[in-house]
Amino acid sequence: KTRACPYFASRNLLLTADVVFCPYNYVIDPNIRAQMGLDLKGHVVILDEAHNMEDCAREAASITLTSTQLANVANEIQQWMVLPSTDETKESYGRLMALCHNMAQWMDQTASSLPQRGFEETCGLWSGAELTAILRGLGVMDTTLPLLQEAYEIICQLAEQQTNLRFTTDQMSTVSLSVLRGILIVYNFMFKEGQKYFNDYRVCLMRTTSFKKTPIDQSSGWRGKRQRPAQMEKVWVVNLHFWCMNPAVAFTELLGAHSIILTSGTLSPIHSFSSELGVDFPIQLEANHVVPEAQTWIYSIPSGPSGHSLLANFQNSETYEFQDE
């Protein structure tokens, strides 16, 4: 009976609510947290089923990009640069366009020389000092990152002003802004506190095949557009993955909260869980295990029937020998 949007109604209620329930990736993921306007400072955060927190935190500090995605963002920025604007705005557009263009260009050039990893799949992996050289070539350094962040904030402020004026067509798309935000979030994590977490990242460039539908040209036929058949065309897809290997990178961002309470039935051993998240928990409550130690037996199987190592890491998990074993 009431024509209203529950999403925007919830966001308005968020401003005055005493208790807020949400999936905890809303709290952990800095991209979602920024979009929702969640400020945890001075608040109590309760995370239930916290045994999933490590994977969630690693995922929140990671990102996957395609060369097509970056090229589309760069092209959109280029379209806005030709419109009348201040010198500051044009300079901001230029910095962000150069960032996306350099990343897409590096991806396409490097992907053609990657080593073969599987059927119709090539892959390259970098870490540590190798990452430093790559990012420097892309124009991303501790001296340029603040300028890129400032340029993004200027563009966001401009988009917000235009939205308030209801000029909804005269602003960058939310998809492009989200891509830029995600890139800068990962870069800020990597360069945080004098590159403290730099070695906690791995960059993987992967080139694989995919299929997309392309319409068949039947200009002389009788079928309409909706009835026009399509054929599947094989195309190469280049993906750039920034993988965060340390959950503490994202989780330590929550330390501005008044209190963080983690609950779960499977957090033991707590000392290793605390070490993974990079946080000391001064108050702990742990119940005794229901199974006595005398009835517990743990064994590791190092190899399969043919003697092949059962090491399920990134290099081995998709090889035919590992899968057959």
C-alpha angles and dihedrals in degrees: 000000000000114000103215140125113250091203095059090038089057091049091053092049089050090072094064103024121119095199124033123190118199142140106280094238084073086065100036101041108078091202094056091039090056093047092050093044093233112171111189097184110127094001132116113243118200116190115192122197086023094172085088092055097094095057091041092052093048091050092048091057094047133079139189121209135179126214089236091054092052092045090052091052091049091049092049091050090049090055091054093048093067092057120092110274142136122285089248092055093047091049090051092049090049094053094049093044091051090050093054093041093051092048093048092046093049090049094052094044095046095042092065092063101041119127119257113261104169143337107326090345132112125182143183129190128198136179143164116357091008089061091052092058093046095050091046088056089052091052095252113133137136088265097050099039094077089053091052091048091050091049091052092050091051091053091047092051090050091050091049092050092050091048091053088051088050093242089139094162095051099072141071116277118262089237092060092044090051091051091050091047092051093050093049093046091057093044091050090051091050095049095038118130096000095319091307093157098035095109090049090073132080123192117209124188112195130183116196139157125254137172128240132182118250121184118244113238107245099155091148095047130096098238120111124229093268092052095045109122123231135212129214114247124194113230136175117247122198116203127187115202125194103195120194110208097185120069090199089073092073100023096059087062087074095061092099089075120102092239136355116207119190120192131183142130093236109047095113126151088045096184092063091043090052090049092052092052092044093232132113114223107208093187117053133169116189126171122215116266115260092223116069117233090241089066095048123094124176123189134170122218105212099183143014133242094285093046097254113147115255093217105148099197128133095271096050108029096084100036117114093235092056093046093048090050 
